[in-house]
Amino acid sequence: MSASGKCWCPRSEGRTSLTTWHIHMLNARHELTRILPEIRQAAREAVTQASVHADLPDFDLVVKADPEGCIPGLGVGGFAPTPGLIEIKLDPDRFAAPMLVRTLIHEMHHLIRWDGPGYGRSLGEALVSEGLAGHFVLQVLGGEPDRWDATTPAQGSVRAAMNEWSRRDYDHARWFFGGGDLRKWTGYGLGHRLIAEHLSRHPDDNAVTLACVQAEALRPVMRRLAGTEGAAQNAEDSSTEGEDKADGA
């Protein structure tokens, strides 16, 4: 562990073997049959591309048809619930290999993190894990952030996240999928912004070197973002107050 709170888990010393991974198709009812070759090819491509940047832990990949479990309109949903396991849900009628590759690469970063500090139980830990996974996709594939990572959080969201940073009873669905005063994908947008802010000041870091960073090491970054948000809100309030006085003159 370094002074910055980082550990080195992506490339373990002495590792000489390739990643062992097994794909399990839940296809007793043949809902995936017509796209089985494309699924296998996309999985191989994702492993190959991700392995250029990081040593992936051994894992099992479970794939099943479940349109209701997919991101609306994209035909795929991913989850890494435990160490060494990725679960993928597909809508066969909306299947797109590039989207499956992106989803798998995102989940592969979660696998790396599971073998380090874990995904996390608090809001701050989840923000760091999701932010790093999104930046890993960019590191491997380039291009633009996924739409959830590009979400602009509403005013006040950063400060609210700072206040709930250590809470383990936070509402994950509310923060990451929307609810109440939080727009859809707020947590993904905050996590992406959090990591981007760190990387802007530490250009030698990336999603792989930070793969096992403790979330607490990035808490000052969120505090800095909260301060920036507060300053922006104060400036906006002052501007509005000035306009109101001018209107009343």
C-alpha positions in Angstrom: 0.0 0.0 0.0 1.4 3.4 -1.0 0.9 6.7 0.8 -1.8 7.5 -1.7 -3.8 4.5 -0.6 -3.2 2.5 -3.7 -2.3 -1.1 -3.9 -1.0 -3.0 -6.9 -3.4 -5.8 -7.8 -3.9 -5.5 -11.6 -0.5 -7.0 -12.5 0.5 -9.5 -9.9 4.2 -10.2 -9.6 5.1 -13.7 -10.7 1.9 -14.3 -12.7 2.8 -16.2 -15.9 -0.5 -17.8 -17.0 -3.3 -16.3 -19.0 -6.7 -15.6 -17.5 -8.9 -18.6 -17.2 -12.5 -17.9 -18.0 -15.6 -20.0 -18.7 -18.7 -18.9 -20.5 -22.0 -20.4 -19.5 -25.0 -19.9 -21.8 -28.4 -20.4 -20.0 -30.1 -21.5 -23.2 -32.3 -24.5 -22.4 -35.2 -22.7 -24.3 -33.0 -21.7 -27.2 -33.6 -18.0 -26.8 -29.9 -17.3 -27.4 -29.3 -19.9 -30.1 -29.3 -17.6 -33.1 -26.7 -15.2 -31.6 -24.4 -17.7 -29.7 -21.5 -17.2 -32.1 -21.7 -13.4 -31.8 -21.8 -13.7 -28.0 -18.7 -15.9 -27.9 -16.8 -13.7 -30.3 -17.7 -10.5 -28.3 -16.6 -12.1 -25.1 -13.3 -13.2 -26.6 -12.8 -9.7 -28.0 -13.5 -8.1 -24.6 -11.0 -10.3 -22.8 -8.4 -9.7 -25.4 -8.7 -6.0 -25.4 -8.9 -5.6 -21.6 -5.9 -7.9 -21.1 -3.7 -5.5 -23.0 -4.2 -3.1 -20.1 -4.6 -5.3 -17.0 -4.2 -8.8 -15.8 -7.7 -10.0 -15.4 -8.6 -12.4 -12.6 -10.0 -15.8 -13.5 -13.8 -15.7 -13.9 -17.0 -17.3 -15.0 -19.3 -15.5 -17.4 -23.0 -16.3 -17.2 -25.2 -15.2 -20.1 -29.0 -15.4 -20.3 -31.9 -13.9 -22.2 -33.7 -11.4 -20.0 -35.0 -8.3 -21.9 -36.5 -6.9 -18.7 -33.0 -6.9 -17.0 -31.4 -4.9 -19.8 -30.7 -1.2 -20.0 -33.7 0.2 -21.9 -33.0 0.5 -25.6 -29.6 -1.1 -25.4 -30.4 -4.8 -25.2 -27.8 -5.6 -22.6 -27.3 -5.4 -18.8 -24.3 -6.4 -16.8 -23.5 -7.2 -13.2 -20.5 -8.5 -11.2 -22.1 -9.5 -8.0 -19.2 -11.5 -6.4 -15.5 -12.1 -7.1 -14.8 -14.0 -10.3 -18.4 -13.8 -11.7 -20.0 -11.6 -14.4 -23.7 -12.0 -15.2 -25.0 -10.7 -18.5 -28.6 -10.3 -19.5 -29.5 -9.9 -23.2 -32.4 -9.0 -25.3 -31.8 -11.2 -28.4 -33.9 -8.9 -30.6 -31.7 -5.9 -29.7 -28.4 -7.7 -29.5 -25.4 -5.6 -30.6 -21.9 -7.0 -30.2 -20.1 -3.7 -29.6 -22.4 -2.9 -26.7 -21.8 -6.3 -25.2 -18.0 -5.7 -25.5 -18.3 -2.4 -23.7 -20.4 -3.9 -21.0 -18.0 -6.7 -20.4 -15.0 -4.4 -20.2 -16.9 -2.3 -17.6 -17.6 -5.4 -15.5 -14.1 -6.7 -15.9 -12.8 -3.7 -14.0 -15.3 -4.6 -11.2 -13.7 -8.1 -11.2 -10.2 -6.6 -10.6 -11.6 -4.4 -7.9 -13.4 -7.3 -6.2 -10.0 -9.0 -5.8 -8.7 -5.8 -4.1 -10.8 -3.7 -1.8 -14.1 -5.0 -3.2 -16.9 -3.2 -4.9 -17.8 -1.5 -1.6 -20.8 -1.1 0.7 -20.9 2.6 1.2 -22.0 5.3 -1.3 -18.4 6.6 -1.7 -17.1 3.2 -2.4 -19.8 2.6 -5.1 -19.0 5.9 -6.7 -15.3 5.1 -6.9 -16.0 1.6 -8.2 -18.4 2.7 -10.9 -16.3 5.8 -11.9 -13.2 3.6 -12.3 -15.1 1.0 -14.4 -16.4 3.7 -16.7 -12.9 5.2 -17.2 -11.5 1.7 -17.8 -13.9 1.4 -20.8 -12.4 4.7 -22.1 -8.9 3.5 -21.5 -9.4 0.3 -23.4 -11.8 1.4 -26.2 -11.3 5.2 -26.4 -14.1 7.4 -27.7 -16.8 9.1 -25.6 -18.1 8.0 -22.2 -21.2 5.9 -22.0 -24.4 7.8 -21.7 -24.8 7.1 -18.0 -21.2 8.2 -17.3 -21.9 11.4 -19.2 -24.9 12.3 -17.0 -24.7 15.8 -15.6 -25.7 15.6 -11.9 -28.3 18.2 -10.8 -27.2 21.1 -8.6 -26.8 19.9 -5.0 -26.0 16.3 -5.9 -22.3 16.6 -5.2 -22.8 18.0 -1.8 -25.5 15.4 -1.1 -23.1 12.6 -2.1 -20.4 14.2 0.2 -22.8 14.1 3.1 -23.8 10.4 2.4 -20.2 9.3 1.4 -19.8 6.9 4.3 -23.3 5.6 4.6 -23.8 1.9 4.1 -27.5 2.1 4.2 -27.6 4.4 1.2 -30.3 3.7 -1.5 -28.2 2.3 -4.4 -31.2 2.3 -6.8 -32.0 5.9 -6.1 -28.4 7.1 -6.6 -27.6 5.1 -9.7 -31.0 4.6 -11.4 -32.9 7.6 -10.3 -35.6 8.4 -7.8 -37.0 11.3 -5.8 -34.8 14.3 -6.3 -32.1 12.4 -8.1 -32.2 12.1 -11.9 -31.4 8.8 -13.6 -27.8 7.7 -13.5 -26.7 10.4 -11.1 -24.3 8.1 -9.4 -22.6 7.1 -12.6 -22.2 10.7 -13.6 -20.8 11.6 -10.2 -18.4 8.7 -10.2 -17.1 9.5 -13.6 -16.6 13.2 -12.7 -14.8 12.2 -9.5 -12.3 10.0 -11.3 -11.9 12.6 -14.1 -11.1 15.3 -11.5 -8.4 13.1 -9.9 -6.9 12.2 -13.2 -6.7 15.9 -14.3 -4.3 16.5 -11.4 -2.5 13.1 -11.6 -1.9 12.4 -15.3 0.3 9.4 -14.5 -2.6 7.6 -13.0 -5.3 5.7 -14.9 -8.2 3.3 -14.2 -5.7 0.4 -13.9 -3.2 2.0 -11.6 -6.2 3.1 -9.4 -8.0 -0.3 -9.6 -7.3 -1.1 -6.0 -7.4 2.4 -4.5 -9.2 2.8 -1.3 -12.3 5.0 -1.7 -11.2 7.1 1.3 -8.2 8.2 -0.7 -10.5 10.0 -3.1 -12.8 11.5 -0.6 -10.9 14.8 -0.7 -11.6 14.9 -4.4 -15.3 14.7 -3.8 -15.0 17.4 -1.1 -13.2 19.6 -3.6 -16.0 19.1 -6.1 -18.6 19.9 -3.5 -16.8 23.1 -2.7 -16.7 24.0 -6.4 -20.4 23.3 -6.7 -21.1 25.5 -3.7 -19.1 28.3 -5.1 -20.9 28.1 -8.4 -24.3 28.1 -6.6 -23.3 31.2 -4.6 -22.2 33.0 -7.7 -25.5 32.1 -9.4 -27.5 33.3 -6.4 -25.6 36.6 -6.3 -26.2 37.1 -9.9 -29.9 36.5 -9.5 -30.1 38.8 -6.5 -28.4 41.5 -8.5 -30.9 41.1 -11.3 -33.8 41.3 -8.9 -32.5 44.6 -7.4 -32.0 46.0 -10.9 -35.5 45.1 -11.8 -36.8 46.8 -8.7 -34.8 50.0 -9.2 
